[in-house]
Amino acid sequence: VLPCHLEHLPGRGFRAEVRLGITSVHLHVGGPSMLSELEEAHPNVDWPRLRAWANRQGGASIVFAVAAGGAAAAVVALRDPIRPEAKRATEALVRAYGGSGQCEIWLCTGDNAAAAAVAA
């Protein structure tokens, strides 16, 4: 597999031509903000069914679609589980510093608001 003509689409995904041996496949990968573009580029895909599946994954998942050669190749939901020790570490910080005003606990994340709310 050899990617060529890779185009990064900030905040949406990417497009690429991928060489598989002697043939090439046009590949689109993107999240919700790219979905309408994928629908237009790949009209033969059952997008309502894929959207319904993606919506059932919940806000704590990052969902993206992969379309290749005019058909859906995959819809993927990724979850990054919270480490088991995170709760104990946060509670220890609050016990040690929270009441004295010396420490505030913040959650910084690149995830969407729904995923951040689950983590908080």
Secondary structure, DSSP 8 states (H G I E B T S, - for coil): -EEEEEEEETTTEEEEEEEETTEEEEEEEE-GGGHHHHHHH-TTS-HHHHHHHHHTT-TTSEEEEEEETTEEEEEEEE-----THHHHHHHHHHHHHGGGTS-------SS-HHHHHHH-
